[in-house]
Amino acid sequence: MAQWFNPSAPRVKSGEVNPAELDARSALDLMLAEPLLIRRPLMEVAGEFRVGFDADAVRSWIGLNDAKPKGDIEVCPKGHLAQPCPAPEAPLLNPPRKRGRRRTRKRLGQLWKPAMPKANVTFDNIGLTVTVPAGTRLIEISEKIGAGITYGCREGECGTCAVRIVKGMEHMSERSVLEDKVLQENMAGRDHRLACQAQVLGGDIVVRHG
Ligand code: FES
């Protein structure tokens, strides 16, 4: 196991790390924390791993051409008097964001933020107009403001909640096949909708019921 270590690593050379005193687990932990401790080259062929470079052993293992490498490839080519290479910085889990870009994005977000579509719904029977978010069902509005639309199943099946759209049918959601069928069965005209199914999508809408 001592041969796993790079004998040129500063902590090995100084004796701070003594490979002979380590077990395999401690050695691997040290190497993972400081890759400079690993003896190079690391080779892996067909699932077999080797460290160091014994030319004869590698030749018999995988074959080599006759070109010999120049110098000792296990030591740093910069020489021992050179400053050691800086250890790579560990990646930050939460790197700080660039403030300028965030501010710009925030500003653009404010500019681009789409306005929430709203609809103005008037209940003719009680003479009340309310502004609600697009997508709200008529029965929900009626319940909230006490407009008094009667209902039964709330599933679009009984036809009890049929109302007349006096104005703004173009601002209502499309009829489903079931709503169409139930309204026809109740002999309601094309200007009627089931309040438990119909959603307001925007604009001005006037509803009459009863
Ligand atoms: S409550 Fe039954 S269809 Fe609307």
py3Dmol code that shows the C-alpha trace and the ligand (Angstrom):
import py3Dmol

protein = """\
ATOM      1  CA  MET A   1       0.000   0.000   0.000  1.00  0.00           C
ATOM      2  CA  ALA A   2       2.905   2.373   0.607  1.00  0.00           C
ATOM      3  CA  GLN A   3       3.505   2.281  -3.139  1.00  0.00           C
ATOM      4  CA  TRP A   4       0.148   4.021  -3.685  1.00  0.00           C
ATOM      5  CA  PHE A   5       1.718   7.222  -2.389  1.00  0.00           C
ATOM      6  CA  ASN A   6       3.550   9.784  -4.440  1.00  0.00           C
ATOM      7  CA  PRO A   7       7.010   9.896  -2.854  1.00  0.00           C
ATOM      8  CA  SER A   8       7.445  13.435  -4.203  1.00  0.00           C
ATOM      9  CA  ALA A   9       4.379  14.809  -2.414  1.00  0.00           C
ATOM     10  CA  PRO A  10       5.565  17.475   0.074  1.00  0.00           C
ATOM     11  CA  ARG A  11       3.759  15.903   3.046  1.00  0.00           C
ATOM     12  CA  VAL A  12       5.320  12.521   2.243  1.00  0.00           C
ATOM     13  CA  LYS A  13       8.757  13.991   1.768  1.00  0.00           C
ATOM     14  CA  SER A  14       8.551  15.925   5.018  1.00  0.00           C
ATOM     15  CA  GLY A  15       7.474  12.814   6.889  1.00  0.00           C
ATOM     16  CA  GLU A  16       4.172  14.396   7.944  1.00  0.00           C
ATOM     17  CA  VAL A  17       2.439  11.549   6.114  1.00  0.00           C
ATOM     18  CA  ASN A  18       4.086   8.212   6.633  1.00  0.00           C
ATOM     19  CA  PRO A  19       2.485   5.635   4.304  1.00  0.00           C
ATOM     20  CA  ALA A  20       3.999   2.768   6.259  1.00  0.00           C
ATOM     21  CA  GLU A  21       1.909   3.695   9.304  1.00  0.00           C
ATOM     22  CA  LEU A  22      -1.438   3.899   7.520  1.00  0.00           C
ATOM     23  CA  ASP A  23      -4.102   1.321   6.881  1.00  0.00           C
ATOM     24  CA  ALA A  24      -5.829   1.208   3.492  1.00  0.00           C
ATOM     25  CA  ARG A  25      -8.930   3.158   4.607  1.00  0.00           C
ATOM     26  CA  SER A  26      -6.931   6.009   6.132  1.00  0.00           C
ATOM     27  CA  ALA A  27      -4.669   6.088   3.092  1.00  0.00           C
ATOM     28  CA  LEU A  28      -7.606   6.378   0.695  1.00  0.00           C
ATOM     29  CA  ASP A  29      -9.246   9.079   2.825  1.00  0.00           C
ATOM     30  CA  LEU A  30      -6.033  11.075   2.779  1.00  0.00           C
ATOM     31  CA  MET A  31      -5.681  10.677  -0.972  1.00  0.00           C
ATOM     32  CA  LEU A  32      -9.230  11.749  -1.632  1.00  0.00           C
ATOM     33  CA  ALA A  33      -8.696  14.831   0.497  1.00  0.00           C
ATOM     34  CA  GLU A  34      -5.354  15.595  -1.146  1.00  0.00           C
ATOM     35  CA  PRO A  35      -4.928  14.046  -4.621  1.00  0.00           C
ATOM     36  CA  LEU A  36      -1.308  15.190  -4.703  1.00  0.00           C
ATOM     37  CA  LEU A  37      -0.551  12.262  -2.400  1.00  0.00           C
ATOM     38  CA  ILE A  38      -1.511   9.739  -5.090  1.00  0.00           C
ATOM     39  CA  ARG A  39       1.353   8.162  -6.930  1.00  0.00           C
ATOM     40  CA  ARG A  40       1.080   8.682 -10.682  1.00  0.00           C
ATOM     41  CA  PRO A  41       0.410   7.541 -13.258  1.00  0.00           C
ATOM     42  CA  LEU A  42      -2.832   5.885 -12.337  1.00  0.00           C
ATOM     43  CA  MET A  43      -3.741   3.244 -14.902  1.00  0.00           C
ATOM     44  CA  GLU A  44      -6.885   1.265 -15.401  1.00  0.00           C
ATOM     45  CA  VAL A  45      -7.224  -1.399 -18.082  1.00  0.00           C
ATOM     46  CA  ALA A  46     -10.119  -3.839 -18.240  1.00  0.00           C
ATOM     47  CA  GLY A  47     -11.015  -3.238 -14.608  1.00  0.00           C
ATOM     48  CA  GLU A  48      -7.441  -3.659 -13.321  1.00  0.00           C
ATOM     49  CA  PHE A  49      -5.824  -0.741 -11.521  1.00  0.00           C
ATOM     50  CA  ARG A  50      -2.106  -0.002 -11.145  1.00  0.00           C
ATOM     51  CA  VAL A  51      -0.061   2.880  -9.844  1.00  0.00           C
ATOM     52  CA  GLY A  52       3.472   3.887 -10.646  1.00  0.00           C
ATOM     53  CA  PHE A  53       5.252   3.128 -13.883  1.00  0.00           C
ATOM     54  CA  ASP A  54       7.366   0.016 -14.074  1.00  0.00           C
ATOM     55  CA  ALA A  55       7.991  -0.116 -17.829  1.00  0.00           C
ATOM     56  CA  ASP A  56       8.615  -3.885 -17.926  1.00  0.00           C
ATOM     57  CA  ALA A  57       5.506  -4.635 -15.862  1.00  0.00           C
ATOM     58  CA  VAL A  58       3.343  -2.368 -18.041  1.00  0.00           C
ATOM     59  CA  ARG A  59       4.807  -3.839 -21.226  1.00  0.00           C
ATOM     60  CA  SER A  60       3.900  -7.355 -20.171  1.00  0.00           C
ATOM     61  CA  TRP A  61       0.481  -6.139 -18.997  1.00  0.00           C
ATOM     62  CA  ILE A  62      -0.767  -4.086 -21.947  1.00  0.00           C
ATOM     63  CA  GLY A  63       2.149  -3.841 -24.360  1.00  0.00           C
ATOM     64  CA  LEU A  64       4.146  -0.706 -25.086  1.00  0.00           C
ATOM     65  CA  ASN A  65       5.815   0.661 -28.146  1.00  0.00           C
ATOM     66  CA  ASP A  66       9.557   1.043 -27.947  1.00  0.00           C
ATOM     67  CA  ALA A  67       9.552   4.797 -27.569  1.00  0.00           C
ATOM     68  CA  LYS A  68      10.920   5.453 -24.089  1.00  0.00           C
ATOM     69  CA  PRO A  69       9.675   8.439 -22.126  1.00  0.00           C
ATOM     70  CA  LYS A  70      12.245  11.124 -21.420  1.00  0.00           C
ATOM     71  CA  GLY A  71      13.144  11.590 -17.770  1.00  0.00           C
ATOM     72  CA  ASP A  72      11.376  10.246 -14.736  1.00  0.00           C
ATOM     73  CA  ILE A  73       7.662  10.490 -15.388  1.00  0.00           C
ATOM     74  CA  GLU A  74       6.777   9.905 -11.743  1.00  0.00           C
ATOM     75  CA  VAL A  75       8.196  13.188 -10.514  1.00  0.00           C
ATOM     76  CA  CYS A  76       7.023  16.706 -11.137  1.00  0.00           C
ATOM     77  CA  PRO A  77       8.756  18.102 -14.251  1.00  0.00           C
ATOM     78  CA  LYS A  78       9.091  21.477 -12.509  1.00  0.00           C
ATOM     79  CA  GLY A  79      11.769  20.108 -10.194  1.00  0.00           C
ATOM     80  CA  HIS A  80      11.917  20.047  -6.427  1.00  0.00           C
ATOM     81  CA  LEU A  81      12.995  23.641  -5.986  1.00  0.00           C
ATOM     82  CA  ALA A  82       9.925  25.001  -7.696  1.00  0.00           C
ATOM     83  CA  GLN A  83       6.941  26.244  -5.722  1.00  0.00           C
ATOM     84  CA  PRO A  84       4.409  23.439  -5.282  1.00  0.00           C
ATOM     85  CA  CYS A  85       1.330  23.654  -7.471  1.00  0.00           C
ATOM     86  CA  PRO A  86      -1.605  25.126  -5.586  1.00  0.00           C
ATOM     87  CA  ALA A  87      -4.135  22.555  -4.438  1.00  0.00           C
ATOM     88  CA  PRO A  88      -7.346  22.789  -6.441  1.00  0.00           C
ATOM     89  CA  GLU A  89     -10.087  24.556  -4.570  1.00  0.00           C
ATOM     90  CA  ALA A  90     -12.986  22.415  -3.461  1.00  0.00           C
ATOM     91  CA  PRO A  91     -16.141  23.354  -5.377  1.00  0.00           C
ATOM     92  CA  LEU A  92     -18.476  25.518  -3.345  1.00  0.00           C
ATOM     93  CA  LEU A  93     -21.824  23.942  -2.649  1.00  0.00           C
ATOM     94  CA  ASN A  94     -23.574  27.295  -2.725  1.00  0.00           C
ATOM     95  CA  PRO A  95     -21.388  29.650  -4.714  1.00  0.00           C
ATOM     96  CA  PRO A  96     -22.203  33.306  -4.146  1.00  0.00           C
ATOM     97  CA  ARG A  97     -24.250  34.802  -6.912  1.00  0.00           C
ATOM     98  CA  LYS A  98     -23.018  37.693  -8.967  1.00  0.00           C
ATOM     99  CA  ARG A  99     -24.822  40.654  -7.496  1.00  0.00           C
ATOM    100  CA  GLY A 100     -24.998  42.722 -10.651  1.00  0.00           C
ATOM    101  CA  ARG A 101     -26.596  39.970 -12.668  1.00  0.00           C
ATOM    102  CA  ARG A 102     -29.125  39.204  -9.936  1.00  0.00           C
ATOM    103  CA  ARG A 103     -30.110  42.816  -9.692  1.00  0.00           C
ATOM    104  CA  THR A 104     -30.506  43.041 -13.450  1.00  0.00           C
ATOM    105  CA  ARG A 105     -32.610  39.898 -13.518  1.00  0.00           C
ATOM    106  CA  LYS A 106     -34.722  41.231 -10.680  1.00  0.00           C
ATOM    107  CA  ARG A 107     -35.255  44.500 -12.509  1.00  0.00           C
ATOM    108  CA  LEU A 108     -36.146  42.703 -15.733  1.00  0.00           C
ATOM    109  CA  GLY A 109     -38.431  40.374 -13.760  1.00  0.00           C
ATOM    110  CA  GLN A 110     -40.290  43.396 -12.473  1.00  0.00           C
ATOM    111  CA  LEU A 111     -40.627  44.750 -15.980  1.00  0.00           C
ATOM    112  CA  TRP A 112     -41.709  41.460 -17.491  1.00  0.00           C
ATOM    113  CA  LYS A 113     -43.991  40.279 -14.728  1.00  0.00           C
ATOM    114  CA  PRO A 114     -47.309  39.753 -16.479  1.00  0.00           C
ATOM    115  CA  ALA A 115     -50.290  41.364 -14.839  1.00  0.00           C
ATOM    116  CA  MET A 116     -52.721  38.811 -13.438  1.00  0.00           C
ATOM    117  CA  PRO A 117     -55.743  38.817 -15.760  1.00  0.00           C
ATOM    118  CA  LYS A 118     -58.938  39.879 -14.044  1.00  0.00           C
ATOM    119  CA  ALA A 119     -62.580  39.904 -14.936  1.00  0.00           C
ATOM    120  CA  ASN A 120     -65.342  42.298 -13.896  1.00  0.00           C
ATOM    121  CA  VAL A 121     -68.461  40.286 -13.172  1.00  0.00           C
ATOM    122  CA  THR A 122     -71.831  41.921 -12.607  1.00  0.00           C
ATOM    123  CA  PHE A 123     -74.676  39.991 -11.033  1.00  0.00           C
ATOM    124  CA  ASP A 124     -77.717  41.570 -12.570  1.00  0.00           C
ATOM    125  CA  ASN A 125     -80.159  40.315  -9.951  1.00  0.00           C
ATOM    126  CA  ILE A 126     -78.461  42.096  -7.050  1.00  0.00           C
ATOM    127  CA  GLY A 127     -76.829  44.906  -9.021  1.00  0.00           C
ATOM    128  CA  LEU A 128     -73.341  44.116  -7.779  1.00  0.00           C
ATOM    129  CA  THR A 129     -70.079  44.112  -9.764  1.00  0.00           C
ATOM    130  CA  VAL A 130     -66.952  42.402  -8.504  1.00  0.00           C
ATOM    131  CA  THR A 131     -63.441  42.037  -9.931  1.00  0.00           C
ATOM    132  CA  VAL A 132     -62.061  38.508  -9.714  1.00  0.00           C
ATOM    133  CA  PRO A 133     -59.003  36.642 -11.008  1.00  0.00           C
ATOM    134  CA  ALA A 134     -59.376  34.990 -14.392  1.00  0.00           C
ATOM    135  CA  GLY A 135     -60.207  31.322 -14.061  1.00  0.00           C
ATOM    136  CA  THR A 136     -62.746  31.754 -11.244  1.00  0.00           C
ATOM    137  CA  ARG A 137     -65.981  29.814 -11.636  1.00  0.00           C
ATOM    138  CA  LEU A 138     -69.252  31.745 -11.511  1.00  0.00           C
ATOM    139  CA  ILE A 139     -70.572  29.617  -8.642  1.00  0.00           C
ATOM    140  CA  GLU A 140     -67.534  30.499  -6.506  1.00  0.00           C
ATOM    141  CA  ILE A 141     -68.116  34.223  -7.057  1.00  0.00           C
ATOM    142  CA  SER A 142     -71.787  33.871  -6.320  1.00  0.00           C
ATOM    143  CA  GLU A 143     -71.089  32.074  -3.067  1.00  0.00           C
ATOM    144  CA  LYS A 144     -68.533  34.609  -1.986  1.00  0.00           C
ATOM    145  CA  ILE A 145     -70.710  37.654  -2.475  1.00  0.00           C
ATOM    146  CA  GLY A 146     -74.071  35.987  -1.775  1.00  0.00           C
ATOM    147  CA  ALA A 147     -75.467  36.439  -5.286  1.00  0.00           C
ATOM    148  CA  GLY A 148     -77.796  33.510  -4.672  1.00  0.00           C
ATOM    149  CA  ILE A 149     -77.261  31.195  -7.659  1.00  0.00           C
ATOM    150  CA  THR A 150     -78.821  27.885  -6.667  1.00  0.00           C
ATOM    151  CA  TYR A 151     -76.932  24.714  -7.324  1.00  0.00           C
ATOM    152  CA  GLY A 152     -77.056  20.975  -6.747  1.00  0.00           C
ATOM    153  CA  CYS A 153     -74.322  18.576  -7.804  1.00  0.00           C
ATOM    154  CA  ARG A 154     -71.570  21.121  -8.601  1.00  0.00           C
ATOM    155  CA  GLU A 155     -70.357  18.524 -11.086  1.00  0.00           C
ATOM    156  CA  GLY A 156     -72.040  19.874 -14.193  1.00  0.00           C
ATOM    157  CA  GLU A 157     -74.632  17.079 -14.248  1.00  0.00           C
ATOM    158  CA  CYS A 158     -77.899  18.302 -12.715  1.00  0.00           C
ATOM    159  CA  GLY A 159     -78.363  21.621 -14.551  1.00  0.00           C
ATOM    160  CA  THR A 160     -79.625  23.407 -11.415  1.00  0.00           C
ATOM    161  CA  CYS A 161     -77.040  26.190 -11.621  1.00  0.00           C
ATOM    162  CA  ALA A 162     -77.842  27.324 -15.186  1.00  0.00           C
ATOM    163  CA  VAL A 163     -77.506  31.113 -15.563  1.00  0.00           C
ATOM    164  CA  ARG A 164     -77.838  33.512 -18.451  1.00  0.00           C
ATOM    165  CA  ILE A 165     -74.807  35.461 -19.619  1.00  0.00           C
ATOM    166  CA  VAL A 166     -76.326  38.777 -20.575  1.00  0.00           C
ATOM    167  CA  LYS A 167     -73.016  40.223 -21.716  1.00  0.00           C
ATOM    168  CA  GLY A 168     -69.469  38.985 -22.208  1.00  0.00           C
ATOM    169  CA  MET A 169     -69.943  35.369 -23.344  1.00  0.00           C
ATOM    170  CA  GLU A 170     -66.725  35.823 -25.315  1.00  0.00           C
ATOM    171  CA  HIS A 171     -64.923  36.205 -21.992  1.00  0.00           C
ATOM    172  CA  MET A 172     -66.138  32.855 -20.681  1.00  0.00           C
ATOM    173  CA  SER A 173     -64.348  29.506 -20.857  1.00  0.00           C
ATOM    174  CA  GLU A 174     -65.416  27.058 -23.569  1.00  0.00           C
ATOM    175  CA  ARG A 175     -68.328  24.749 -22.892  1.00  0.00           C
ATOM    176  CA  SER A 176     -67.353  21.137 -22.265  1.00  0.00           C
ATOM    177  CA  VAL A 177     -69.238  18.366 -24.066  1.00  0.00           C
ATOM    178  CA  LEU A 178     -70.990  17.485 -20.798  1.00  0.00           C
ATOM    179  CA  GLU A 179     -72.038  21.096 -20.106  1.00  0.00           C
ATOM    180  CA  ASP A 180     -73.345  21.406 -23.648  1.00  0.00           C
ATOM    181  CA  LYS A 181     -75.372  18.209 -23.263  1.00  0.00           C
ATOM    182  CA  VAL A 182     -76.836  19.174 -19.858  1.00  0.00           C
ATOM    183  CA  LEU A 183     -77.822  22.655 -21.074  1.00  0.00           C
ATOM    184  CA  GLN A 184     -79.510  21.181 -24.137  1.00  0.00           C
ATOM    185  CA  GLU A 185     -81.376  18.670 -21.997  1.00  0.00           C
ATOM    186  CA  ASN A 186     -82.611  21.597 -19.871  1.00  0.00           C
ATOM    187  CA  MET A 187     -83.595  23.475 -23.029  1.00  0.00           C
ATOM    188  CA  ALA A 188     -81.289  26.369 -22.163  1.00  0.00           C
ATOM    189  CA  GLY A 189     -80.259  28.687 -24.987  1.00  0.00           C
ATOM    190  CA  ARG A 190     -76.731  29.394 -26.274  1.00  0.00           C
ATOM    191  CA  ASP A 191     -76.557  32.364 -23.893  1.00  0.00           C
ATOM    192  CA  HIS A 192     -76.742  30.094 -20.860  1.00  0.00           C
ATOM    193  CA  ARG A 193     -73.969  28.486 -18.873  1.00  0.00           C
ATOM    194  CA  LEU A 194     -73.667  26.191 -15.897  1.00  0.00           C
ATOM    195  CA  ALA A 195     -72.320  28.377 -13.095  1.00  0.00           C
ATOM    196  CA  CYS A 196     -70.497  25.445 -11.506  1.00  0.00           C
ATOM    197  CA  GLN A 197     -68.546  24.852 -14.731  1.00  0.00           C
ATOM    198  CA  ALA A 198     -68.141  28.202 -16.468  1.00  0.00           C
ATOM    199  CA  GLN A 199     -65.012  30.194 -15.675  1.00  0.00           C
ATOM    200  CA  VAL A 200     -64.530  33.894 -16.270  1.00  0.00           C
ATOM    201  CA  LEU A 201     -61.442  34.700 -18.352  1.00  0.00           C
ATOM    202  CA  GLY A 202     -61.366  38.521 -18.323  1.00  0.00           C
ATOM    203  CA  GLY A 203     -63.249  41.584 -19.577  1.00  0.00           C
ATOM    204  CA  ASP A 204     -66.742  42.621 -18.475  1.00  0.00           C
ATOM    205  CA  ILE A 205     -69.395  39.974 -17.890  1.00  0.00           C
ATOM    206  CA  VAL A 206     -72.996  40.338 -16.819  1.00  0.00           C
ATOM    207  CA  VAL A 207     -74.825  37.364 -15.313  1.00  0.00           C
ATOM    208  CA  ARG A 208     -78.533  36.881 -14.609  1.00  0.00           C
ATOM    209  CA  HIS A 209     -80.065  33.937 -12.844  1.00  0.00           C
ATOM    210  CA  GLY A 210     -83.360  32.653 -11.517  1.00  0.00           C
TER     211      GLY A 210
END
"""
ligand_1 = """\
4
FES
S -74.785 22.398 -9.796
Fe -75.343 20.722 -10.974
S -74.865 21.358 -12.917
Fe -74.140 22.951 -11.716
"""
view = py3Dmol.view(width=600, height=400)
view.addModel(protein, "pdb")
view.setStyle({"model": 0}, {"cartoon": {"style": "trace"}})
view.addModel(ligand_1, "xyz")
view.setStyle({"model": 1}, {"stick": {}})
view.zoomTo()
view.show()
